[in-house]
Amino acid sequence: MAAASTETAIRSSNVTRVFIYLVLLLFALFYLLPFGIMLVNSLKPLSEITGGNMIALPRDWTIAPWLSAWSTAQIGVEPTGLRPYFINSIVMAVPAVVLSTVVGALNGYVLTKWHFRGATIIFGLLLFSCFIPFQIVLIPMARILGLLDIAGTTTGLILVHFVYGIGFTTLYFRNYYAAFPTELVRAAQIDGAGFFQIFWRIMLPSSGPIIAVSFIWQFTNIWNDFLFGASFASGGGAPMTVALNNLVNSSTGVREYNVHFAGAIMAAAPTLLVYIVAGRYFVRGLMAGSVKG
Amino acid sequence: MATTTDTGADFRTRLQEWLPKLVLSPSLAIMLVFVYGFIAFTIYLSFTDSRMLPSFGWVGWDNYDRLFRVREWNVALTNLAIFASLYIVICTLIGLTLAILLDQKIRGEGVLRPIFLYPMALSFIVTGTAWKWFLDPAIGLENTMHLWGWESFTFNWIKDREMAIYTIVIAAVWQSSGFVMAMFLAGLRGIDNEILKAAQMDGASNFQLYRRIILPQLRPAFLSAFVILSHLAIKSYDLVIALTGGGPGNATALPATFMYSYTFTRNQMGIGAASAVIMLMTIAAIMVPYLYAELREKK
């Protein structure tokens, strides 16, 4: 589509335009400030934070807080830094993202191209599962993880995130495949192509964008999860968000703010990087998750 | 008639017919157990005398009765009402304003939009860490204003039992308002410019254009924003834990933090389960009609 057709036809005067730019810039400042200040202060020695101005640039630039947050800071009882927890989160997120995306793609394909009675009800049931407050499943989930003997492990968290990710991934692929021409599928069927052949040869090659959306959203959600991590992972098996919270809210000793900030930025880095690299898909996923159809 | 090749082909057609359902069935089974089965189990527990572990002594409505007599639960409900209404209204206002302003052929839209939206990519724990310190009077905003010579400036809401809940609103709005902006912007970009041009030709002012033509067409975006924001508000847990830990005292407790602390730290699983059921019912009251309408429309 041409750019001109999506732009509004509203016209405004020059004075109004200056005002508009001013408001937009103020908001940009509002969104940038908390994170920006955190970044600046993570590069200061502690004395400059407690005794100085948070807006000021560091007088003595230092990366010591970053090194400490990564490898020596006290997390819970162990002075391990955040590194092992960062690895936990990756080990947890990658399989959960891939599994839920594969299952979501197949579900979306079935629900849009192989109509059968009750498909809408099944989709409705899957869709509602995206929005339940997870408090309602915490108690039985803790029991099941215990029975399966994977309580407190990363495997347990992979299972949890996989299970509660299926609803979202199915939603993404269903909406995407709904717009895919069904005639192509029927034609391939007449030519004798089977269920998986059609999926593999016809659907998948054109699914690039929605796979990206699904990967990005599942990764962001799983990486940022705190409730499941806090409920089902213990000690050394905790994900990054739980470790960060332990670091920041531990009540013992001197509060090393600069180390906390460095840790917070580390916890934010992967999802922020994904957002910067693939922001377009990020916004698409946002829309797909909110505007159903 | 029935040669071996025929039955083979017959079996394969049958298999092809069943395959779609076969592929969908594991997901359905998982859903029925892990979502609906678990919901049923939690509802059942909410009628039992479970304490530290699930137990199955039936106590009827006792837990609900006690739940609504616990002071902290009532604090949590009041907080949720304050938090949810402010969060939804402010996010919608900011989101709509930013979307309308960005839609005025703004130079640098490509730079501004991602800035408004990036907090969405962060974990609430990170957001909480950033704001906790920014709002801390000793080293954050208040201290900075003092250093700049504005000695009388005070901003200690986060330490104030009455005001602490509003700091949660500030941080949550910071995180989510860009998302609402993106939803409205998509809506604005979908509006037919020909109608606007026709109305302009008839002498309509910009204000009239927005009031009479554009805003009414954004109805679906308003509805989606409301639904998404309200379910996020009811589920809010991480942000409270990271920003205030539910304190000072339990001044910023929300149903989600209440459920967790009653179930897992205070060993009142029956009451915890009852509170989770109330949360689910509240969300269902909003989501079920919405999803039902969405799914019907598309048929």
Contacts between the chains, C-beta under 8 A, distances in Angstrom:
chain1	res1	chain2	res2	distance
A	5	B	193	7.0
A	6	B	189	4.8
A	7	B	103	7.8
A	7	B	105	5.6
A	7	B	193	7.9
A	8	B	103	4.9
A	8	B	104	6.9
A	8	B	105	7.2
A	8	B	188	6.7
A	8	B	191	7.5
A	8	B	193	6.9
A	8	B	196	7.1
A	9	B	193	4.3
A	9	B	196	4.2
A	9	B	197	5.1
A	9	B	200	6.8
A	10	B	103	7.5
A	10	B	104	6.5
A	10	B	196	6.8
A	10	B	206	5.8
A	10	B	209	6.5
A	11	B	200	7.7
A	11	B	206	7.6
A	12	B	104	5.8
A	12	B	206	6.8
A	17	B	104	7.2
A	20	B	101	5.1
A	20	B	104	5.8
A	20	B	106	7.1
A	21	B	106	7.4
A	23	B	97	7.6
A	23	B	101	6.1
A	24	B	98	7.3
A	24	B	101	5.6
A	24	B	102	7.0
A	24	B	106	6.8
A	24	B	112	5.7
A	27	B	94	7.6
A	27	B	98	6.1
A	27	B	116	6.6
A	28	B	112	5.8
A	28	B	115	4.9
A	28	B	116	7.2
A	30	B	174	7.2
A	31	B	115	5.4
A	31	B	116	5.7
A	31	B	118	7.1
A	31	B	119	6.3
A	31	B	174	6.9
A	31	B	178	6.8
A	32	B	115	6.1
A	33	B	134	7.8
A	34	B	127	7.8
A	34	B	130	4.2
A	34	B	131	5.9
A	34	B	134	5.3
A	34	B	174	6.9
A	35	B	118	7.9
A	35	B	119	7.6
A	35	B	122	7.7
A	35	B	130	6.0
A	37	B	130	7.8
A	37	B	134	6.9
A	38	B	129	7.6
A	38	B	130	4.9
A	38	B	133	7.6
A	49	B	139	6.3
A	50	B	139	6.2
A	52	B	147	7.8
A	53	B	143	7.8
A	53	B	144	5.6
A	53	B	147	4.9
A	53	B	148	7.8
A	54	B	134	7.7
A	54	B	139	6.6
A	54	B	140	6.4
A	54	B	141	7.9
A	54	B	143	7.2
A	54	B	144	5.4
A	55	B	144	5.9
A	103	B	26	7.6
A	103	B	27	5.9
A	106	B	23	5.2
A	106	B	24	7.7
A	107	B	23	7.7
A	107	B	24	6.0
A	107	B	27	5.4
A	110	B	20	4.5
A	110	B	21	7.7
A	110	B	23	5.6
A	110	B	24	4.8
A	111	B	24	7.4
A	114	B	20	3.7
A	116	B	20	7.0
A	116	B	21	6.6
A	120	B	295	5.8
A	120	B	299	6.9
A	122	B	24	6.9
A	122	B	28	6.0
A	123	B	295	7.1
A	124	B	291	6.1
A	124	B	292	7.6
A	124	B	295	5.6
A	125	B	28	7.8
A	125	B	31	6.0
A	125	B	32	8.0
A	125	B	35	7.8
A	125	B	36	7.3
A	126	B	27	7.1
A	126	B	31	5.9
A	127	B	291	5.7
A	127	B	295	7.7
A	128	B	35	7.9
A	128	B	284	7.9
A	128	B	287	6.5
A	128	B	288	7.1
A	128	B	291	6.2
A	129	B	31	5.9
A	129	B	35	4.4
A	131	B	231	5.2
A	131	B	283	6.1
A	131	B	287	4.8
A	132	B	35	6.6
A	132	B	39	7.2
A	132	B	280	6.2
A	132	B	283	6.8
A	133	B	234	6.2
A	133	B	235	5.0
A	133	B	256	6.9
A	133	B	276	6.9
A	133	B	279	4.4
A	133	B	280	5.8
A	133	B	283	5.7
A	134	B	235	7.3
A	135	B	237	7.9
A	135	B	255	7.9
A	135	B	256	6.0
A	135	B	259	4.5
A	135	B	260	7.2
A	135	B	275	7.6
A	135	B	276	4.2
A	135	B	279	5.7
A	135	B	280	7.9
A	136	B	38	7.0
A	136	B	39	5.5
A	136	B	42	5.1
A	136	B	276	4.6
A	136	B	277	7.0
A	136	B	279	6.9
A	136	B	280	4.6
A	137	B	34	6.9
A	137	B	35	7.0
A	137	B	38	4.2
A	137	B	39	7.1
A	137	B	42	7.0
A	138	B	259	7.8
A	138	B	260	7.7
A	138	B	263	6.9
A	138	B	276	7.4
A	139	B	41	7.4
A	139	B	42	5.8
A	139	B	45	6.2
A	139	B	54	6.8
A	139	B	263	6.4
A	139	B	269	6.5
A	139	B	272	7.4
A	139	B	273	6.2
A	139	B	276	7.8
A	140	B	37	7.5
A	140	B	38	4.2
A	140	B	41	4.4
A	140	B	42	6.3
A	141	B	34	7.5
A	141	B	38	6.5
A	143	B	54	6.9
A	144	B	34	8.0
A	163	B	30	5.7
A	163	B	34	4.7
A	164	B	34	7.5
A	164	B	35	7.9
A	166	B	27	5.5
A	166	B	30	6.6
A	166	B	31	7.1
A	167	B	31	7.6
A	170	B	27	7.1
A	194	B	16	5.9
A	194	B	19	7.7
A	195	B	16	5.8
A	195	B	19	4.3
A	195	B	20	6.4
A	195	B	23	7.5
A	196	B	19	7.7
A	220	B	121	6.0
A	223	B	123	7.2
A	224	B	122	7.2
A	224	B	123	3.7
A	224	B	124	7.2
A	224	B	125	7.8
A	226	B	123	6.8
A	226	B	124	6.7
A	226	B	125	5.6
A	226	B	237	7.2
A	226	B	238	4.0
A	226	B	241	7.1
A	226	B	242	7.9
A	227	B	237	5.5
A	227	B	238	6.7
A	227	B	256	7.9
A	227	B	260	7.9
A	230	B	241	7.8
A	231	B	260	7.7
A	231	B	264	7.3
A	241	B	123	5.1
A	241	B	125	4.6
A	241	B	238	7.4
A	244	B	123	7.9
A	244	B	125	5.5
A	244	B	126	7.2
A	244	B	129	7.0
A	245	B	125	5.3
A	245	B	241	6.6
A	245	B	242	5.9
A	248	B	129	5.2
A	248	B	132	7.5
A	248	B	242	7.2
A	249	B	242	7.5
A	249	B	245	6.4
A	257	B	133	6.3
A	257	B	139	7.1
A	260	B	129	6.2
A	260	B	133	7.6
A	261	B	129	7.4
A	261	B	130	8.0
A	261	B	133	7.7
A	264	B	125	7.7
A	264	B	126	4.8
A	264	B	129	4.3
A	264	B	130	6.6
A	265	B	126	7.9
A	267	B	123	6.2
A	267	B	125	6.8
A	267	B	126	5.5
A	268	B	121	7.7
A	268	B	122	5.1
A	268	B	123	6.8
A	268	B	126	4.6
A	271	B	121	4.6
A	271	B	122	6.8
A	271	B	123	7.3
A	272	B	118	6.8
A	272	B	121	5.5
A	272	B	122	6.9
A	274	B	121	7.1
A	275	B	114	7.7
A	275	B	118	6.0
A	275	B	120	7.9
A	275	B	121	3.9
A	276	B	114	7.7
A	279	B	114	5.5
A	279	B	117	7.6
A	282	B	117	7.8
A	282	B	120	7.8
A	282	B	121	6.9
A	283	B	117	7.1
A	283	B	182	5.7
A	286	B	120	7.3
A	286	B	179	6.2
A	286	B	182	5.9
A	286	B	183	7.6
A	287	B	182	7.4
A	287	B	183	7.2
A	287	B	186	5.9
A	289	B	228	8.0
A	290	B	183	6.0
A	290	B	224	4.8
A	290	B	225	7.8
A	290	B	227	8.0
A	290	B	228	5.2
A	291	B	183	7.6
A	291	B	186	7.8
A	291	B	220	7.3
A	291	B	224	5.7
A	292	B	291	7.4
A	292	B	294	4.6
A	292	B	295	7.7
A	293	B	294	6.9
A	293	B	297	7.8
A	293	B	298	5.6
